[in-house]
Structure formats: C-alpha cells, structure tokens
C-alpha cells in the first residue's frame, strides 16, 4: 500500500490526539502556524489535514477563531464516500473482514435495475462479515456487476479493504454512492454472524456505488449490529445532504 501523504499523516496524528484526550471536546487546536512548526510542514499541508477533520465532524470552525474540538469520534459525512476500512482507520480502529459465501448467480429484477444490467445477467453475490477490533459489527450482502465480479472473486477471503485492493489491482475508484437507511429485525443469518438475538433491531444501509462516469459497480444490503456505529448528519439551511423519503 502506498505511503500516506504528509497531510494524511498529520490528520492521523491530530485524530489520535483528540481520541486520547490531549484535545478534549471544547478545547481549541493550535493555530495553523503552530501546527506547521510542530510538524515541520507548510501551512497549506496543515490546512489540508485540518480540512479532513472538519469534514469528519471532529472539529468546528468559526471565522477568525481557532478550531474547536466538537467530538472524539469521527463521523462520515453524507457528502463524501469512504470505505468501511477507511472509516475505521480514521477513528483509530482496526477493521477486518471475512467472506462467508460467494457465488455467481442471476441478477434479480431489482438488482438488475440498480446495476443497469439485464434481468438474469450474471452477478457475483458475496456475504461478508466486517469486524472492528475483532468484534463483528456489520454483515454485508453485496452484489457485484459481472465486469468487476471476477476481480472481486480473486481477492483473499479476509481482505481488509475491498475498495483499496480493487484500486491497487485494477485502478477502480468508487466515486459516487447512494444510501438508503432504515431499520430491520435481525434474521437467522444476521443473528448468527453478528452474535445478536433473532429479531434484534439492526441499522440497515442499502447502498449502490458507481464509477466517476456513472457505471454501477455494486449494490449492497449492509446491516449493523446495535451500538456499533453512529451515523451523523450535520446540515444547515444552506446545505442538506440528507433527503427524507417514504418507506
């Protein structure tokens, strides 16, 4: 994996400082000039690192004032697209994963529409459990379009980040995503692999991702174990990345 860019390393150091209490909620970060001196970097590089923390909701900004710590837990903005592993690393957690089942099947009607393929076209169906610090937190039921399915099938069963590995192997970039969030009761498979009781409430995220030119890559039904993750939306009268729709 390529060495992280300088601003990413600085951002990681700031995240750790916030997470371990060196900068508690309500505290102010050093100025850009002070951070640049401390890290031996340019103010432009520091500004990139600080922007990442702003996007994650860790810090807030007010014109003419220093950055204030708002939270010790990174949240993912609905205006950006990051993989589970990227999100976990940003919070100082260790992501893992294991493919439980993988098979080539015929696309069902709804899947065909989302992946923009004909009904019955070959698709790769993958059941994968994701872990945080070795604890199961997410069960993914992902369907991949045929054009990328072969590359996915060749990945190790315990691949930490499918997103990163596909980029390394094929140059694929997951550029756009649409997410639908609701709650469902845990079924038999959910209960078994997430170690919860059958019928327990799960947060479900149905997502479809595409390339930069709009070509569908995957569609997935992701189910999160209770208490494992919080999705945070920060909006205003000027910008609102979240839309309400009828169930």
C-alpha beads as a LAMMPS data file, in Angstrom:
LAMMPS data file: protein, C-alpha beads

247 atoms
246 bonds

1 atom types
1 bond types

-500.0 500.0 xlo xhi
-500.0 500.0 ylo yhi
-500.0 500.0 zlo zhi

Masses

1 110.0

Atoms # bond

1 1 1 0.000 0.000 0.000
2 1 1 1.465 3.453 -0.872
3 1 1 2.848 5.676 1.904
4 1 1 0.168 8.112 3.154
5 1 1 0.542 11.699 2.013
6 1 1 2.008 14.174 4.500
7 1 1 -1.309 15.856 5.248
8 1 1 -2.893 12.439 5.908
9 1 1 -0.203 11.593 8.450
10 1 1 -0.738 14.926 10.201
11 1 1 -4.502 14.359 10.205
12 1 1 -3.981 10.904 11.751
13 1 1 -1.787 12.389 14.499
14 1 1 -4.427 15.013 15.269
15 1 1 -7.166 12.350 15.373
16 1 1 -5.146 10.343 17.881
17 1 1 -4.535 13.451 19.989
18 1 1 -8.280 14.133 20.068
19 1 1 -9.169 10.480 20.749
20 1 1 -6.750 10.101 23.681
21 1 1 -7.854 13.334 25.357
22 1 1 -4.952 15.641 24.605
23 1 1 -7.531 17.849 22.893
24 1 1 -10.834 17.127 24.698
25 1 1 -14.239 18.265 23.480
26 1 1 -14.409 22.052 23.793
27 1 1 -10.654 22.538 23.548
28 1 1 -9.079 24.567 20.761
29 1 1 -6.440 23.244 18.403
30 1 1 -3.166 25.126 17.948
31 1 1 -3.144 27.626 15.104
32 1 1 -2.168 26.562 11.593
33 1 1 1.199 28.302 12.045
34 1 1 1.829 26.446 15.328
35 1 1 0.831 23.109 13.802
36 1 1 3.032 23.762 10.779
37 1 1 6.011 24.400 13.055
38 1 1 5.267 21.381 15.254
39 1 1 5.024 19.029 12.254
40 1 1 7.706 20.650 10.113
41 1 1 5.198 21.182 7.303
42 1 1 3.825 24.046 5.255
43 1 1 0.642 25.819 6.309
44 1 1 -1.007 24.545 3.122
45 1 1 -0.300 20.940 4.139
46 1 1 -1.647 21.588 7.644
47 1 1 -4.729 23.215 6.142
48 1 1 -5.428 20.020 4.169
49 1 1 -5.143 17.947 7.356
50 1 1 -7.447 20.280 9.272
51 1 1 -9.983 20.202 6.431
52 1 1 -10.169 16.408 6.766
53 1 1 -11.040 16.731 10.458
54 1 1 -13.651 19.362 9.649
55 1 1 -15.274 17.004 7.122
56 1 1 -15.371 14.248 9.749
57 1 1 -17.125 16.462 12.293
58 1 1 -14.261 16.228 14.799
59 1 1 -13.683 19.971 14.861
60 1 1 -15.668 23.080 14.038
61 1 1 -14.714 26.395 12.568
62 1 1 -15.698 29.981 13.159
63 1 1 -14.304 32.816 11.082
64 1 1 -11.367 34.438 12.839
65 1 1 -11.282 31.844 15.632
66 1 1 -9.253 28.716 16.271
67 1 1 -10.680 25.282 15.514
68 1 1 -12.724 23.842 18.395
69 1 1 -12.971 20.101 19.110
70 1 1 -16.603 19.014 18.732
71 1 1 -16.351 15.245 19.040
72 1 1 -13.843 12.484 19.786
73 1 1 -15.466 10.083 17.307
74 1 1 -15.115 10.676 13.549
75 1 1 -18.375 10.551 11.658
76 1 1 -18.762 10.065 7.943
77 1 1 -20.286 12.933 6.052
78 1 1 -23.013 12.057 3.601
79 1 1 -21.230 14.327 1.140
80 1 1 -18.186 12.030 0.884
81 1 1 -17.692 8.357 0.063
82 1 1 -15.323 6.284 2.170
83 1 1 -14.963 2.546 2.659
84 1 1 -15.617 0.782 5.963
85 1 1 -11.872 0.229 6.429
86 1 1 -11.068 3.894 5.727
87 1 1 -13.728 4.995 8.207
88 1 1 -12.400 2.585 10.842
89 1 1 -8.793 3.728 10.441
90 1 1 -9.869 7.354 10.744
91 1 1 -11.245 6.535 14.183
92 1 1 -8.159 4.608 15.270
93 1 1 -9.953 1.256 14.994
94 1 1 -8.785 -1.951 13.329
95 1 1 -11.042 -3.154 10.524
96 1 1 -11.307 -6.768 9.441
97 1 1 -13.486 -8.863 7.208
98 1 1 -14.209 -12.405 6.109
99 1 1 -16.155 -13.712 3.129
100 1 1 -18.693 -16.254 4.372
101 1 1 -20.171 -17.151 0.989
102 1 1 -19.569 -16.189 -2.637
103 1 1 -21.338 -17.394 -5.760
104 1 1 -22.204 -16.410 -9.310
105 1 1 -25.973 -16.125 -9.736
106 1 1 -28.552 -14.484 -11.974
107 1 1 -29.446 -10.865 -11.283
108 1 1 -32.873 -10.403 -9.742
109 1 1 -35.148 -7.716 -11.141
110 1 1 -34.329 -5.023 -8.551
111 1 1 -30.589 -5.787 -8.679
112 1 1 -30.603 -5.656 -12.466
113 1 1 -32.162 -2.198 -12.340
114 1 1 -29.645 -0.881 -9.809
115 1 1 -26.659 -2.362 -11.656
116 1 1 -28.062 -1.403 -15.068
117 1 1 -27.784 -4.935 -16.461
118 1 1 -30.408 -7.215 -17.979
119 1 1 -32.627 -9.277 -15.714
120 1 1 -30.885 -12.631 -15.256
121 1 1 -27.395 -11.382 -16.144
122 1 1 -24.507 -12.998 -14.207
123 1 1 -23.624 -11.224 -10.955
124 1 1 -21.326 -12.123 -8.085
125 1 1 -23.182 -12.402 -4.778
126 1 1 -20.991 -12.084 -1.661
127 1 1 -21.856 -12.433 2.029
128 1 1 -19.165 -10.812 4.167
129 1 1 -18.901 -10.103 7.885
130 1 1 -16.949 -6.987 8.886
131 1 1 -15.263 -6.503 12.240
132 1 1 -13.993 -3.628 14.366
133 1 1 -11.185 -4.605 16.731
134 1 1 -12.090 -8.249 16.030
135 1 1 -15.744 -7.805 17.047
136 1 1 -18.429 -8.474 14.386
137 1 1 -20.330 -5.264 13.665
138 1 1 -21.559 -5.450 10.063
139 1 1 -22.973 -8.066 7.723
140 1 1 -22.746 -7.136 4.049
141 1 1 -24.821 -8.753 1.322
142 1 1 -23.166 -7.338 -1.778
143 1 1 -23.945 -7.964 -5.436
144 1 1 -21.225 -7.046 -7.951
145 1 1 -21.702 -6.389 -11.646
146 1 1 -20.137 -9.016 -13.894
147 1 1 -17.476 -6.648 -15.272
148 1 1 -15.845 -6.284 -11.821
149 1 1 -17.002 -9.529 -10.217
150 1 1 -14.033 -11.577 -11.448
151 1 1 -11.582 -9.179 -9.765
152 1 1 -13.589 -9.289 -6.527
153 1 1 -13.721 -13.093 -6.606
154 1 1 -9.913 -13.232 -6.819
155 1 1 -9.436 -11.255 -3.589
156 1 1 -8.439 -13.037 -0.363
157 1 1 -11.404 -14.049 1.789
158 1 1 -10.014 -11.950 4.652
159 1 1 -9.261 -8.841 2.556
160 1 1 -9.314 -5.837 4.885
161 1 1 -10.459 -3.314 2.293
162 1 1 -12.068 -4.395 -0.968
163 1 1 -12.160 -0.743 -2.052
164 1 1 -8.405 -0.269 -1.608
165 1 1 -7.474 -3.651 -3.079
166 1 1 -9.569 -3.116 -6.201
167 1 1 -7.917 0.262 -6.652
168 1 1 -4.460 -1.314 -6.275
169 1 1 -5.280 -4.214 -8.620
170 1 1 -7.439 -2.590 -11.282
171 1 1 -7.373 1.188 -10.741
172 1 1 -11.100 1.166 -9.911
173 1 1 -12.308 4.199 -7.983
174 1 1 -15.655 4.094 -6.161
175 1 1 -16.676 7.648 -6.997
176 1 1 -20.392 8.003 -6.210
177 1 1 -22.773 6.356 -3.794
178 1 1 -26.473 6.426 -2.963
179 1 1 -27.504 5.285 0.515
180 1 1 -30.928 4.409 1.914
181 1 1 -31.031 3.998 5.697
182 1 1 -33.707 2.234 7.714
183 1 1 -34.119 -0.327 10.499
184 1 1 -34.853 -4.049 10.196
185 1 1 -35.192 -7.024 12.531
186 1 1 -32.279 -9.468 12.572
187 1 1 -32.935 -12.643 10.614
188 1 1 -31.360 -16.025 11.239
189 1 1 -28.123 -15.274 9.351
190 1 1 -27.862 -11.798 10.884
191 1 1 -28.254 -13.202 14.402
192 1 1 -25.672 -15.919 13.816
193 1 1 -22.936 -13.783 12.325
194 1 1 -23.475 -10.581 14.336
195 1 1 -23.966 -12.510 17.585
196 1 1 -27.314 -10.959 18.440
197 1 1 -30.734 -12.435 19.166
198 1 1 -33.041 -13.095 16.251
199 1 1 -35.411 -10.160 15.921
200 1 1 -32.962 -7.656 17.383
201 1 1 -33.132 -4.228 15.698
202 1 1 -30.402 -3.605 13.148
203 1 1 -29.473 -0.439 11.286
204 1 1 -29.634 -1.191 7.573
205 1 1 -27.886 0.793 4.853
206 1 1 -28.777 -0.106 1.277
207 1 1 -26.153 1.353 -1.000
208 1 1 -25.273 1.412 -4.678
209 1 1 -21.887 2.696 -5.821
210 1 1 -20.691 3.745 -9.254
211 1 1 -17.549 4.854 -11.048
212 1 1 -16.888 8.505 -11.911
213 1 1 -18.668 8.057 -15.241
214 1 1 -21.735 6.523 -13.575
215 1 1 -21.085 2.840 -14.277
216 1 1 -22.593 0.742 -11.433
217 1 1 -20.077 -1.382 -9.533
218 1 1 -22.069 -2.915 -6.688
219 1 1 -25.294 -2.800 -4.757
220 1 1 -25.394 -3.911 -1.155
221 1 1 -27.590 -4.504 1.882
222 1 1 -25.446 -3.673 4.946
223 1 1 -26.713 -4.490 8.432
224 1 1 -25.034 -3.042 11.514
225 1 1 -25.055 -4.575 14.980
226 1 1 -26.806 -2.385 17.602
227 1 1 -24.486 0.033 19.349
228 1 1 -21.628 -0.472 16.905
229 1 1 -21.796 2.674 14.802
230 1 1 -23.418 6.092 14.727
231 1 1 -24.189 7.945 11.510
232 1 1 -24.093 11.699 11.994
233 1 1 -25.632 14.297 9.703
234 1 1 -24.724 17.961 10.060
235 1 1 -26.777 20.229 7.871
236 1 1 -27.944 23.805 7.611
237 1 1 -30.360 25.972 5.699
238 1 1 -27.662 26.366 3.034
239 1 1 -26.748 22.692 2.558
240 1 1 -28.626 19.475 3.263
241 1 1 -27.070 16.204 2.072
242 1 1 -29.858 14.121 3.611
243 1 1 -33.238 13.602 1.989
244 1 1 -36.316 12.081 3.630
245 1 1 -38.361 9.604 1.611
246 1 1 -41.351 7.423 2.381
247 1 1 -40.623 3.821 3.410

Bonds

1 1 1 2
2 1 2 3
3 1 3 4
4 1 4 5
5 1 5 6
6 1 6 7
7 1 7 8
8 1 8 9
9 1 9 10
10 1 10 11
11 1 11 12
12 1 12 13
13 1 13 14
14 1 14 15
15 1 15 16
16 1 16 17
17 1 17 18
18 1 18 19
19 1 19 20
20 1 20 21
21 1 21 22
22 1 22 23
23 1 23 24
24 1 24 25
25 1 25 26
26 1 26 27
27 1 27 28
28 1 28 29
29 1 29 30
30 1 30 31
31 1 31 32
32 1 32 33
33 1 33 34
34 1 34 35
35 1 35 36
36 1 36 37
37 1 37 38
38 1 38 39
39 1 39 40
40 1 40 41
41 1 41 42
42 1 42 43
43 1 43 44
44 1 44 45
45 1 45 46
46 1 46 47
47 1 47 48
48 1 48 49
49 1 49 50
50 1 50 51
51 1 51 52
52 1 52 53
53 1 53 54
54 1 54 55
55 1 55 56
56 1 56 57
57 1 57 58
58 1 58 59
59 1 59 60
60 1 60 61
61 1 61 62
62 1 62 63
63 1 63 64
64 1 64 65
65 1 65 66
66 1 66 67
67 1 67 68
68 1 68 69
69 1 69 70
70 1 70 71
71 1 71 72
72 1 72 73
73 1 73 74
74 1 74 75
75 1 75 76
76 1 76 77
77 1 77 78
78 1 78 79
79 1 79 80
80 1 80 81
81 1 81 82
82 1 82 83
83 1 83 84
84 1 84 85
85 1 85 86
86 1 86 87
87 1 87 88
88 1 88 89
89 1 89 90
90 1 90 91
91 1 91 92
92 1 92 93
93 1 93 94
94 1 94 95
95 1 95 96
96 1 96 97
97 1 97 98
98 1 98 99
99 1 99 100
100 1 100 101
101 1 101 102
102 1 102 103
103 1 103 104
104 1 104 105
105 1 105 106
106 1 106 107
107 1 107 108
108 1 108 109
109 1 109 110
110 1 110 111
111 1 111 112
112 1 112 113
113 1 113 114
114 1 114 115
115 1 115 116
116 1 116 117
117 1 117 118
118 1 118 119
119 1 119 120
120 1 120 121
121 1 121 122
122 1 122 123
123 1 123 124
124 1 124 125
125 1 125 126
126 1 126 127
127 1 127 128
128 1 128 129
129 1 129 130
130 1 130 131
131 1 131 132
132 1 132 133
133 1 133 134
134 1 134 135
135 1 135 136
136 1 136 137
137 1 137 138
138 1 138 139
139 1 139 140
140 1 140 141
141 1 141 142
142 1 142 143
143 1 143 144
144 1 144 145
145 1 145 146
146 1 146 147
147 1 147 148
148 1 148 149
149 1 149 150
150 1 150 151
151 1 151 152
152 1 152 153
153 1 153 154
154 1 154 155
155 1 155 156
156 1 156 157
157 1 157 158
158 1 158 159
159 1 159 160
160 1 160 161
161 1 161 162
162 1 162 163
163 1 163 164
164 1 164 165
165 1 165 166
166 1 166 167
167 1 167 168
168 1 168 169
169 1 169 170
170 1 170 171
171 1 171 172
172 1 172 173
173 1 173 174
174 1 174 175
175 1 175 176
176 1 176 177
177 1 177 178
178 1 178 179
179 1 179 180
180 1 180 181
181 1 181 182
182 1 182 183
183 1 183 184
184 1 184 185
185 1 185 186
186 1 186 187
187 1 187 188
188 1 188 189
189 1 189 190
190 1 190 191
191 1 191 192
192 1 192 193
193 1 193 194
194 1 194 195
195 1 195 196
196 1 196 197
197 1 197 198
198 1 198 199
199 1 199 200
200 1 200 201
201 1 201 202
202 1 202 203
203 1 203 204
204 1 204 205
205 1 205 206
206 1 206 207
207 1 207 208
208 1 208 209
209 1 209 210
210 1 210 211
211 1 211 212
212 1 212 213
213 1 213 214
214 1 214 215
215 1 215 216
216 1 216 217
217 1 217 218
218 1 218 219
219 1 219 220
220 1 220 221
221 1 221 222
222 1 222 223
223 1 223 224
224 1 224 225
225 1 225 226
226 1 226 227
227 1 227 228
228 1 228 229
229 1 229 230
230 1 230 231
231 1 231 232
232 1 232 233
233 1 233 234
234 1 234 235
235 1 235 236
236 1 236 237
237 1 237 238
238 1 238 239
239 1 239 240
240 1 240 241
241 1 241 242
242 1 242 243
243 1 243 244
244 1 244 245
245 1 245 246
246 1 246 247
